[in-house]
Amino acid sequence: MKNISKTLIIALCTLSSLSVSAHGMHKSKPLSFEELPKICQQYFTRADACYQKAGDKASFQRDNTKYLRQILPAADVGQRERMCQIAMDTFAEKTKNLSCE
């Protein structure tokens, strides 16, 4: 529960710093993998491998990662890099119960 709380706090802080409206998110076109900053590509590759290995028990983390991928188009490049760096830096802690790495 403590890890979930930390994850939610980090996500909320990140999202609040973006000042992104729902309208702005709606109008943003999805980014291809190649359009993502390198750190985001590394994070999504790492996360996908972990979640695939962990199976159904990774559904919560998988949904959080999916949400991150959905909000990235509404952010500028610097914000994308910061969000993915936070996700990368906290990944091991968020997924230690999955034993996927």
C-alpha positions as CSV (number, residue, x, y, z in Angstrom):
1,M,0.0,0.0,0.0
2,K,2.9,2.3,0.8
3,N,4.3,1.8,-2.7
4,I,1.0,2.5,-4.3
5,S,0.7,5.8,-2.3
6,K,4.1,6.9,-3.4
7,T,3.3,6.1,-7.0
8,L,0.1,8.0,-6.9
9,I,1.8,11.0,-5.2
10,I,4.5,11.1,-7.9
11,A,1.9,10.8,-10.6
12,L,-0.3,13.5,-9.2
13,C,2.7,15.9,-8.7
14,T,3.8,15.2,-12.3
15,L,0.4,15.7,-13.7
16,S,-0.3,18.9,-11.7
17,S,2.9,20.4,-13.0
18,L,1.8,19.9,-16.5
19,S,-1.3,22.0,-16.2
20,V,-2.8,20.0,-19.0
21,S,-6.5,20.3,-19.6
22,A,-8.7,17.4,-20.7
23,H,-9.4,19.4,-23.8
24,G,-5.7,19.6,-24.6
25,M,-5.2,15.9,-24.1
26,H,-8.2,15.1,-26.3
27,K,-6.8,17.1,-29.3
28,S,-3.3,15.7,-29.1
29,K,-2.5,12.9,-31.6
30,P,-0.8,9.8,-30.2
31,L,3.0,9.7,-30.5
32,S,4.6,6.8,-32.3
33,F,7.4,5.0,-30.4
34,E,10.0,6.7,-32.6
35,E,8.6,10.2,-31.7
36,L,9.1,9.6,-28.0
37,P,12.3,10.8,-26.2
38,K,14.9,8.2,-25.8
39,I,14.3,7.8,-22.0
40,C,10.6,7.2,-22.8
41,Q,11.5,4.5,-25.3
42,Q,13.8,2.9,-22.7
43,Y,11.1,3.0,-20.1
44,F,8.3,1.6,-22.2
45,T,10.5,-1.2,-23.5
46,R,11.5,-2.1,-19.9
47,A,8.0,-1.9,-18.6
48,D,6.5,-4.0,-21.5
49,A,9.1,-6.7,-20.9
50,C,8.4,-6.7,-17.1
51,Y,4.6,-6.8,-17.5
52,Q,4.7,-9.5,-20.1
53,K,6.8,-11.6,-17.8
54,A,4.6,-10.9,-14.7
55,G,1.3,-11.5,-16.5
56,D,-2.0,-10.6,-15.0
57,K,-0.5,-9.6,-11.6
58,A,0.9,-6.5,-13.4
59,S,-2.5,-5.1,-14.4
60,F,-2.3,-2.1,-12.1
61,Q,1.2,-1.1,-13.2
62,R,0.3,-1.8,-16.8
63,D,-2.6,0.6,-16.6
64,N,-0.4,3.3,-15.0
65,T,2.1,2.9,-17.8
66,K,-0.7,3.0,-20.4
67,Y,-2.0,6.3,-18.9
68,L,1.5,7.8,-19.0
69,R,1.7,6.9,-22.7
70,Q,-1.7,8.5,-23.3
71,I,-0.8,11.8,-21.6
72,L,2.6,12.3,-23.2
73,P,1.3,13.9,-26.4
74,A,-0.2,16.8,-24.4
75,A,3.2,17.6,-22.8
76,D,6.1,19.4,-24.3
77,V,9.4,17.5,-24.9
78,G,11.0,18.6,-21.7
79,Q,7.9,17.5,-19.7
80,R,7.9,14.1,-21.5
81,E,11.5,13.5,-20.6
82,R,10.9,14.4,-17.0
83,M,7.9,12.2,-16.6
84,C,9.7,9.2,-18.2
85,Q,12.8,9.8,-16.1
86,I,10.6,9.7,-13.0
87,A,8.9,6.6,-14.2
88,M,12.3,5.0,-15.0
89,D,13.8,6.0,-11.6
90,T,10.9,4.6,-9.6
91,F,10.2,1.5,-11.7
92,A,12.2,-1.0,-9.6
93,E,10.4,0.1,-6.5
94,K,6.9,0.1,-8.1
95,T,7.4,-3.4,-9.6
96,K,9.5,-5.2,-6.9
97,N,6.5,-7.4,-6.0
98,L,6.2,-8.5,-9.6
99,S,9.7,-10.1,-9.6
100,C,10.0,-9.4,-13.3
101,E,13.6,-8.1,-13.4
